[in-house]
């Protein structure tokens, strides 16, 4: 299968819930071209890699959007709450135990 160019990848990645042009561009910068490329990926590792590539700290909301995108790409039956980036932001502000419990539920 032919891989999409970065510009076409941005359009394709924007089909995921919670992924706008900026997040899609960051995902393309990390080498993702199709939504299914994100299935099973580690959002925290992706976030760290983006910070290394850009040489600057990223807003934690980027991590929330990565978590949302990976969840969306990893499951045919989405938890309707977890395809909303702001839910991940709320979870991120909870004690770590709450976040880990939620992450265990979604695999």
C-alpha positions in Angstrom: 0.0 0.0 0.0 1.3 3.4 -0.9 1.9 5.7 2.1 0.3 9.1 2.1 2.4 12.2 1.9 2.6 14.3 5.1 0.0 16.8 3.7 -2.5 14.0 2.8 -1.7 12.3 6.1 -2.9 15.4 8.0 -6.3 15.2 6.2 -6.6 11.4 6.9 -5.6 11.7 10.5 -8.2 14.5 11.0 -10.9 11.8 10.6 -10.2 10.7 14.1 -12.4 12.2 16.9 -10.6 15.1 18.6 -7.9 15.5 16.0 -7.7 18.9 14.4 -5.1 20.2 11.9 -2.5 21.0 14.5 -2.6 17.6 16.3 -2.8 15.8 12.9 0.3 17.7 11.8 2.1 16.6 15.0 1.1 13.0 14.3 2.4 13.2 10.7 5.6 14.7 12.0 6.0 11.6 14.2 5.5 9.4 11.1 1.9 8.4 11.3 0.0 8.6 8.0 -3.2 6.7 8.6 -5.6 6.5 11.6 -4.9 2.7 11.9 -1.2 3.5 12.3 -2.0 4.7 15.8 -3.6 1.4 17.0 -1.8 0.1 20.0 0.6 3.0 20.2 1.8 4.5 23.5 0.6 8.1 23.7 3.1 9.0 26.4 6.0 7.8 24.3 4.6 9.7 21.3 4.4 12.8 23.4 8.0 12.4 24.6 9.2 11.8 21.1 7.4 15.0 19.9 9.1 17.0 22.6 12.5 15.6 21.5 11.8 16.3 17.8 10.7 19.8 18.4 13.2 20.5 21.2 10.5 22.2 23.3 8.0 21.3 25.9 4.5 20.6 24.6 1.2 21.5 26.2 -0.3 18.6 28.1 -3.4 19.0 26.0 -1.4 17.5 23.2 -0.9 14.4 25.3 -4.7 14.3 25.9 -5.3 14.5 22.2 -2.8 11.7 21.5 -4.6 9.5 24.1 -7.9 10.2 22.5 -6.5 9.4 19.0 -4.9 6.2 20.1 -8.0 5.1 21.9 -10.1 5.8 18.8 -7.7 4.0 16.4 -7.3 1.0 18.7 -10.9 0.0 19.2 -13.9 -0.7 16.9 -16.2 0.0 19.8 -15.1 3.3 21.3 -16.0 4.3 24.8 -18.0 7.4 23.8 -16.4 9.4 26.7 -12.9 8.5 25.8 -13.1 9.9 22.2 -13.3 13.4 23.7 -10.0 15.0 24.5 -11.4 17.0 27.4 -12.3 13.8 29.2 -8.6 12.8 29.1 -7.7 16.3 30.4 -10.1 15.8 33.3 -8.6 12.3 34.0 -5.1 13.7 33.8 -5.9 16.0 36.7 -7.1 13.1 38.8 -4.9 11.2 41.2 -2.7 8.7 39.2 -4.7 5.8 40.6 -7.9 7.1 38.9 -6.1 7.5 35.6 -4.5 4.1 35.8 -7.9 2.5 36.6 -9.5 4.1 33.5 -6.6 3.1 31.3 -6.9 -0.5 32.5 -10.6 -0.5 31.5 -9.7 0.4 27.9 -6.7 -1.9 27.6 
